[in-house]
Amino acid sequence: MKRIFLCAFVSSLFTLAAFAAAKQPNILFIFSDDHAYQAISAYNDPRKLLQTPNLDRIAKEGMLFTRAMVPNSICGPSRATVLTGKYNHLNGFYNNSNSKFDPSQPTFVKDIHAAGYQTAVIGKWHLISDPVGFDYWKILPGQGVYYNPAMIDNGKPVKLEGYTTDLITDLTLDWLKSRDKSKPFLMMCYHKAPHREWEPNLKNLGWDNDRKHVEPETLFDDYANRGLAVRDQDMSIEKTFTLRDAKLVTPGQLTPEQKGKWDAYYEPRNAKFRAANLTGKDLVRWRYQRYMHDYLGCIKSVDESVGRLLDYLKAEGLDKDTIVVYSADQGFYLGEHGWFDKRWIFEESLRTPLLVRWPGVTKPGSVNHEIVSNLDFAETFLDAAGLPVPKDMQGHSLRPLLAGQTPADWRKSFYYHYYEYPTPHHVRPHEGVVTDQFKLVHFYKPDVDYWELYDRKKDPNEMRDYSKDPAYAEIVAQLTQEMSRLKTELKFPAEIPRSAYGNKAFDNEPQAPDAAPKKKGGQKKKKAE
Ligand code: CA
């Protein structure tokens, strides 16, 4: 009898211990907009563009993922995927032109909130409909601006003065300080930076001391050995860069004092630029340097923000039971292929930075090379909170990877699909399948229908299509089959709605012919625009 009692006592102790271990952790999810992994020093980009000591702290105390991918490399669709754990063909948010997030659909935030978490989102939301499932939200309308932004505070318009990245950080800290400390929290700190037009904090102007930033190897890519789509885009530093991008005009929303600081930095340099009358490659080179000063200057503020938030967690003793995740809605081109912007299945925009610090789970300083995705975030957060994962979510919890154990059946391939066309940036719709080494891509609309194969091992900069090379015939066949398998598994619809492509102008473009010249590798000429 005594023995039975002792067993029951020990067993209840174990249950209590398990319960204590399963205490719901806090979640601080810091998310930025268009942050290239090349611009985080922990990623060790060969150009060594800048130091980001605070972002690197998350990597040092947690895990850095080298191949975190987005299913559609553009703002709104990526954000919808984060909330729902689903591809855009299921969450309905395909593009930034005419999509609107249906707030009635399930999200991980609603589940976490219902389970007793305090939830808040502060910063750039960009899903058109208002946030749902949050105790508190304060968001920028649309894209928002960098200086003196308007914001919407739980539905009420307000106007702030200051630099947006700093303000979002201040507001995040204010909320954390005033939260109900009896409950775990989910704080989503959603930065606007470093989105175009890359306007830095005025205190950071000149941060690089006019250093000459290293150019990417592919700055002057001639787009040979590939199809029409890469040549016929509108996102190049050479052709698409505006006066506003180049800071040759002053933004309108500055106060007189702010304008004074802006002009004091930019005007003398702009005068020198005008006098030099640059053309051709020299002009591209000048723009690249200006772009790097500005873009990286914005990152400096994001890094400072991360430092302030980590310091707060530490000072409050919250660092031991708070998961910190840093990511962006996608990557970005920092001059690679002559581009800025995103959209493509190519590495710089397919991938997004992902740094995770999970005390007690993740070994500090670890690096993971598996294919992971922002599809996995929702399931990871639900798993962390000890909640069941809805069956129709399409990612997987990252918890085993973060604990240093990759499940044997972890994904080895990834399906990608970009829709928005023709504006902005004229990147043709394409879908593809990605593995560790290869990418098979299908450009299919409106005036093209061709496939390309990229071999990252042989051609890390993705400058050559190998799809017509007989040596790759078997790979192409395997990947074609794999893409078809993935589309079935992911419940991809038989027909894509026309609205998925966004802009109405698309209706006037010619459609791809049924009998496409796939095998010959040819393609129809672009219609004059
Ligand atoms: Ca974005």
Residues whose N, C-alpha, C, O or C-beta is under 5 A from the ligand:
A	BS01	CA	D33 D34 I74 C75 D329 Q330
